[in-house]
Amino acid sequence: MRLLFIIEKITKICLMVVLMMTLLLNESFAQSAEGKGSSEPLNQRSPGKGEGTSEVELNRDYLKGYIADTEYILTSPARWEKSDWLKASLVAGATIGLYAYDHDIQEWAQKKRNSTTNNVARLADSFGNELVTLPVLGAFYLYGYSLEDKKARTTALLGLESFLISSVFTQAIKFTAHRHRPSEGNQYDKWEGPSFTTSNVSFPSWESSSAFAIGTVIASEYHDNTWIPPLAYGIATLTALSRVNDNDHWAADVFFGSAIGFFTAKAIVVLHKKGVNIAVIPVIDGQLRALLISYKF
């Protein structure tokens, strides 16, 4: 059984590596065709809408950026505009709405569950599993490093940062809420509240958060390709739905987890856009000790 488990994991990793390499080959082919079809040099062409992510390198500044980016995301509500509050309200409203029907959705999903949905869920669930996604991100980075593909390196590093920061947010909420899983046969409204136990941590779904954290970065970095964003978001969605199919999470769990991954990734991509400079300055004034985060656009 242990050998079969290892073989299954290796197979899934290989499939994901092949998928990522296919994306890169398609991107290279598209750029080559674009260059041949235009008399204007590629390096002099104006960037399209949404382009302009700064190159990210694996160095001390990248690691220090984790602190600054996390601080910025946590304090962002203080800078929200009306549109941001509207988005937050929609996410909260949708989560509450799903929560009200969690039991009904769970019963419906289990009645419709069959061998086909189980097979799809078994494959899709891998995209939210760190034993699969982290090696793939590593392979993606090595590919970009060896072939000097800056976009591949940047995508891998931003994907890793998004994955880790969203995981911290998700786990913090899990240990605060301690919601019971549907597989335990308990009611959907059973919560235990804050504790350090690792049991009953259904809300939110970490796999859904991870899948959207990485998928959103890929979709954002390769937005100019017509089929990569739908594929990235489609796989992340299947990962989230697989958790409901497998009776491991309630619908509200996977939706809120997906939202955490999506918005965390979007924030990280924006923070690494060209022209955005981040400086973290320690402030010590008498009894006041703080970190001043400065952003220059």
BELRA-V913810 format. One record per helix or strand of 3 or more residues. SS is the DSSP state (H for helix, E for strand). FROM is the first residue (numbers start at 1). TO is the last residue. If there is no record, write none. Layout:
{{SS | FROM | TO} {SS | FROM | TO}}
//
This chain:
{{H | 2 | 36} {H | 42 | 44} {H | 60 | 79} {H | 82 | 100} {H | 102 | 112} {H | 115 | 128} {H | 130 | 146} {H | 150 | 177} {H | 182 | 184} {H | 206 | 221} {H | 228 | 245} {H | 251 | 271} {E | 277 | 285} {E | 288 | 296}}
//
